Amino acid sequence: MSPLNIKKGSSSHSAYDLRDPYAEVRETHTLAVLVDNEPGVLARVIGLFSGRGYNIESLTVAETDHTGHRSRITIVTTGTPQVIEQIKAQLARMVPVHEVNDLTVEGPHVARELALLKVVGRGEARIEALRLAEIFRANVVDSTLESFVFEMTGAPEKIDAFADLMRPLGLREIARTGVAALARGA
């Protein structure tokens, strides 16, 4: 079947609609997965994504319950609504997984990321970098005569915007932790 749709009764001169009628909307979701903290669990979770061709945009993992030996994996992924539902169902069936929460659909949540950005420059570029850092509430954690290392915490979009402004000023390197997220409220 052709991706071209002929418009019926159209008064315009264009006889074809070139939009793909089968194109589905892709959504970005933040998943919080509570798992046993044991060797191989993270590899199994990542294997589920790679084996099925699902993309992971951000991945954060840490032990959150030392006595219960549980870790929380926060995954930001993108897919069609059907793919997101399939990911959640497959994660929930895995043996070391205790809980899967889709923070995106369960209500308001807070998502933050930590980034370190190295900016190399002199003169006016250096002054402008410091001015922008103040506006974005980025902290200087290292300084030399030729460079700054800024530390910034915030929503991924805020970090992206700061990095975009720093590129012409001499952004040389960036390290990001990945998203950590929690549901808001009780």
C-alpha positions in Angstrom: 0.0 0.0 0.0 1.3 3.4 -0.9 2.0 6.1 1.7 0.3 8.6 -0.6 -3.4 9.4 0.1 -5.4 11.0 -2.7 -7.5 13.8 -1.3 -11.1 13.6 -2.4 -13.1 16.7 -3.0 -10.1 18.9 -2.5 -10.2 22.3 -4.1 -6.5 22.8 -4.0 -4.2 22.0 -6.9 -2.3 19.4 -4.9 -3.9 16.0 -5.5 -1.7 14.1 -3.0 -1.3 14.2 0.7 2.3 13.1 1.3 1.9 12.4 5.1 2.5 8.8 6.1 -0.9 7.5 7.4 0.9 4.8 9.3 3.2 7.1 11.2 2.6 6.9 14.9 3.2 9.4 17.6 6.3 8.7 19.6 6.2 9.6 23.3 8.9 10.0 25.9 8.3 8.3 29.2 10.2 8.1 32.5 10.1 4.7 34.1 11.1 3.9 37.7 11.9 0.2 38.2 12.5 -1.3 41.7 14.8 -4.4 41.4 16.9 -6.7 43.5 20.4 -5.4 43.9 22.3 -8.4 42.6 24.8 -9.1 39.8 23.4 -9.2 36.3 20.1 -7.4 36.9 21.0 -4.3 35.1 22.4 -6.3 32.2 19.1 -8.2 32.0 17.1 -5.0 32.0 19.3 -3.4 29.3 19.2 -6.7 27.4 15.4 -6.4 27.2 15.8 -3.0 25.5 18.6 -3.9 23.1 17.1 -7.2 22.1 13.9 -5.6 21.0 15.5 -2.5 19.5 14.1 -0.1 22.1 16.1 3.1 22.8 17.2 4.2 26.2 17.7 8.0 26.3 18.8 8.1 29.9 19.6 5.5 32.5 20.3 6.0 36.2 20.8 3.2 38.8 21.6 3.2 42.5 20.9 1.1 45.6 18.1 2.8 47.5 17.4 0.2 50.2 20.5 -1.2 51.8 18.8 -3.6 54.2 16.4 -4.9 51.5 19.1 -5.0 48.9 17.0 -3.2 46.4 18.0 -0.7 43.6 16.0 1.8 41.6 16.6 2.0 37.9 15.3 5.2 36.3 14.9 4.8 32.5 13.9 7.5 30.0 12.7 5.9 26.8 10.8 6.9 23.7 8.3 4.9 21.7 4.7 4.6 20.5 2.1 4.2 23.2 2.0 0.5 22.3 5.7 0.1 22.6 5.8 1.8 26.0 3.1 -0.5 27.3 5.0 -3.5 25.9 8.2 -2.3 27.7 6.4 -1.9 31.0 4.7 -5.4 30.7 8.0 -7.1 29.8 9.9 -5.3 32.7 7.1 -6.4 35.1 7.5 -10.0 34.1 11.2 -10.1 34.9 12.0 -12.1 38.1 14.3 -9.6 39.9 11.8 -6.7 39.2 9.5 -5.8 42.1 7.7 -2.7 40.8 7.4 -0.7 37.5 6.1 2.8 37.7 5.5 5.0 34.6 6.0 8.4 36.2 4.9 10.1 33.0 1.3 8.8 33.2 1.0 8.3 37.0 0.9 12.1 37.6 3.2 15.0 38.3 6.8 14.1 38.9 10.1 15.8 39.5 13.0 14.9 37.1 16.5 16.3 37.6 19.9 15.6 36.1 23.4 16.7 37.2 25.9 17.9 34.5 29.5 19.0 34.5 30.5 21.2 31.7 34.1 22.3 30.8 34.3 25.7 29.0 37.6 26.9 27.7 38.1 30.6 26.9 39.7 33.9 27.6 38.6 37.5 27.8 35.0 38.4 26.9 34.0 34.8 26.3 35.1 34.0 29.9 33.1 36.9 31.3 30.1 35.9 29.3 30.3 32.3 30.4 30.3 33.4 34.1 27.4 35.7 33.4 25.3 32.9 31.8 26.3 30.5 34.6 24.9 32.9 37.2 21.6 33.2 35.2 21.3 29.4 35.0 22.5 28.9 38.6 25.4 26.8 37.6 28.3 26.6 40.1 32.0 26.9 39.2 33.6 23.8 40.7 37.0 24.2 39.1 38.8 27.2 37.6 42.1 27.7 35.8 43.4 30.7 33.8 42.0 29.1 30.6 38.9 27.1 31.7 36.0 26.6 34.0 34.1 23.5 35.0 30.5 24.3 35.8 28.2 22.0 37.9 24.6 22.3 37.1 21.5 20.5 38.3 18.1 20.8 36.7 15.7 19.4 34.2 17.3 17.9 31.1 15.9 20.7 28.9 17.6 23.3 31.2 21.0 21.6 30.9 20.5 21.3 27.1 19.8 25.1 26.9 22.8 26.0 29.0 25.1 23.7 26.9 23.7 25.3 23.7 24.7 28.8 25.0 28.1 27.6 26.1 29.1 26.0 22.7 30.1 29.3 21.0 31.9 30.4 24.2 34.2 27.3 24.2 32.3 24.3 25.6 34.8 21.4 25.2 33.4 18.6 27.3 30.2 17.6 29.1 29.4 14.7 31.5 25.8 14.0 32.5 24.4 11.7 35.1 21.1 10.8 33.5 17.7 11.6 34.9 16.7 10.9 38.5 12.9 11.2 39.1 10.3 10.9 41.8 6.6 11.3 41.8 5.3 14.5 43.5 3.1 14.5 46.6 2.3 11.7 49.0 
